Amino acid sequence: MSSADDSVVVRFVTEDDKDGWQRLWKSFQEFYEVSFPNELDDFNFKRFLDPTVKMWAAVAVNGLSGEIIGMVNFFSHMSTWDFKDKIYINDLYVGENSRIKGVGRKLIQFVYEEADKLGTPSEYWCTDESNHRAQILYTKIGYKAPKIMYKRNGY
Ligand SMILES: CC(C)(COP(=O)(O)OP(=O)(O)OC[C@H]1O[C@@H](n2cnc3c(N)ncnc32)[C@H](O)[C@@H]1OP(=O)(O)O)[C@@H](O)C(=O)NCCC(=O)NCCS
């Protein structure tokens, strides 16, 4: 198991993190070959900081340089299958130069810990069938559910 350098800290975003978060958010879009308008970035970031909205973002920060090297965006929702809400991990991204050092694992562990604190310890997420690199990590930190996703349209 690779472990992120102890100097890498994962924490919720603050107002000052907008530029660093947005840089990774744009790279994440390039990775998925999608492009969202800047207005959506602003909308998302406002939601992350709004204590009345159950949507959050956390960043991995290199403690030495202060650079934001990873991000995870997640939200909570109700489910008929449980009394408790479930957490959906919407987006996960680690900068190319910081990969395979345990940062992705650390970001997901942060979500697990925060979800436990909220009393909603059930998390789930999706990835592309072709995203083998992500799946290497995911099968170590969760399990592959026997589900297929359908959509009416869109991404
Ligand atoms: C998927 C992603 C978040 C993983 O981040 P990361 O920081 O590299 O992940 P980690 O280092 O925590 O974990 C990678 C695990 O895969 C293992 N691994 C083995 N061979 C690997 C390889 N060739 N490539 C990548 N990981 C490999 C690592 O050893 C590690 O396992 P370990 O913790 O048990 O040692 C990152 O690659 C990324 O941002 N990719 C582009 C965007 C993306 O795919 N996001 C996910 C969308 S669902």
PDBQT file of the ligand as one rigid body, heavy atoms in Angstrom, charges set to zero:
ROOT
HETATM    1  C1  LIG A 201      -7.720   7.676  -9.951  1.00  0.00    +0.000 C 
HETATM    2  C2  LIG A 201      -6.816   8.634  -9.186  1.00  0.00    +0.000 C 
HETATM    3  C3  LIG A 201      -7.698   9.590  -8.387  1.00  0.00    +0.000 C 
HETATM    4  C4  LIG A 201      -5.967   7.813  -8.212  1.00  0.00    +0.000 C 
HETATM    5  O1  LIG A 201      -5.206   8.718  -7.442  1.00  0.00    +0.000 OA
HETATM    6  P1  LIG A 201      -3.798   8.305  -6.823  1.00  0.00    +0.000 P 
HETATM    7  O2  LIG A 201      -3.382   9.361  -5.887  1.00  0.00    +0.000 OA
HETATM    8  O3  LIG A 201      -2.852   7.935  -7.899  1.00  0.00    +0.000 OA
HETATM    9  O4  LIG A 201      -4.216   6.983  -6.031  1.00  0.00    +0.000 OA
HETATM   10  P2  LIG A 201      -3.426   6.280  -4.853  1.00  0.00    +0.000 P 
HETATM   11  O5  LIG A 201      -1.970   6.508  -5.012  1.00  0.00    +0.000 OA
HETATM   12  O6  LIG A 201      -4.043   6.662  -3.545  1.00  0.00    +0.000 OA
HETATM   13  O7  LIG A 201      -3.801   4.769  -5.085  1.00  0.00    +0.000 OA
HETATM   14  C5  LIG A 201      -3.466   4.107  -6.265  1.00  0.00    +0.000 C 
HETATM   15  C6  LIG A 201      -3.433   2.622  -5.926  1.00  0.00    +0.000 C 
HETATM   16  O8  LIG A 201      -3.313   1.878  -7.126  1.00  0.00    +0.000 OA
HETATM   17  C7  LIG A 201      -2.098   1.140  -7.088  1.00  0.00    +0.000 C 
HETATM   18  N1  LIG A 201      -1.479   1.019  -8.414  1.00  0.00    +0.000 N 
HETATM   19  C8  LIG A 201      -0.766  -0.017  -8.767  1.00  0.00    +0.000 A 
HETATM   20  N2  LIG A 201      -0.367   0.115 -10.017  1.00  0.00    +0.000 NA
HETATM   21  C9  LIG A 201      -0.845   1.262 -10.467  1.00  0.00    +0.000 A 
HETATM   22  C10 LIG A 201      -0.735   1.944 -11.698  1.00  0.00    +0.000 A 
HETATM   23  N3  LIG A 201      -0.062   1.458 -12.749  1.00  0.00    +0.000 N 
HETATM   24  N4  LIG A 201      -1.335   3.101 -11.825  1.00  0.00    +0.000 NA
HETATM   25  C11 LIG A 201      -1.994   3.626 -10.798  1.00  0.00    +0.000 A 
HETATM   26  N5  LIG A 201      -2.123   3.025  -9.590  1.00  0.00    +0.000 NA
HETATM   27  C12 LIG A 201      -1.544   1.845  -9.435  1.00  0.00    +0.000 A 
HETATM   28  C13 LIG A 201      -1.236   1.911  -6.151  1.00  0.00    +0.000 C 
HETATM   29  O9  LIG A 201      -0.218   1.092  -5.640  1.00  0.00    +0.000 OA
HETATM   30  C14 LIG A 201      -2.228   2.314  -5.088  1.00  0.00    +0.000 C 
HETATM   31  O10 LIG A 201      -2.583   1.259  -4.252  1.00  0.00    +0.000 OA
HETATM   32  P3  LIG A 201      -2.039   1.166  -2.741  1.00  0.00    +0.000 P 
HETATM   33  O11 LIG A 201      -2.555   2.384  -2.019  1.00  0.00    +0.000 OA
HETATM   34  O12 LIG A 201      -2.608  -0.079  -2.187  1.00  0.00    +0.000 OA
HETATM   35  O13 LIG A 201      -0.554   1.151  -2.887  1.00  0.00    +0.000 OA
HETATM   36  C15 LIG A 201      -5.857   9.412 -10.135  1.00  0.00    +0.000 C 
HETATM   37  O14 LIG A 201      -5.157   8.487 -10.929  1.00  0.00    +0.000 OA
HETATM   38  C16 LIG A 201      -6.568  10.404 -11.020  1.00  0.00    +0.000 C 
HETATM   39  O15 LIG A 201      -6.853  11.530 -10.624  1.00  0.00    +0.000 OA
HETATM   40  N6  LIG A 201      -6.868  10.009 -12.269  1.00  0.00    +0.000 N 
HETATM   41  C17 LIG A 201      -7.497  10.890 -13.242  1.00  0.00    +0.000 C 
HETATM   42  C18 LIG A 201      -8.934  11.227 -12.867  1.00  0.00    +0.000 C 
HETATM   43  C19 LIG A 201      -9.736  10.022 -12.495  1.00  0.00    +0.000 C 
HETATM   44  O16 LIG A 201      -9.666   8.959 -13.107  1.00  0.00    +0.000 OA
HETATM   45  N7  LIG A 201     -10.546  10.192 -11.443  1.00  0.00    +0.000 N 
HETATM   46  C20 LIG A 201     -11.429   9.163 -10.964  1.00  0.00    +0.000 C 
HETATM   47  C21 LIG A 201     -12.710   9.319 -11.667  1.00  0.00    +0.000 C 
HETATM   48  S1  LIG A 201     -13.928   8.172 -11.104  1.00  0.00    +0.000 SA
ENDROOT
TORSDOF 0
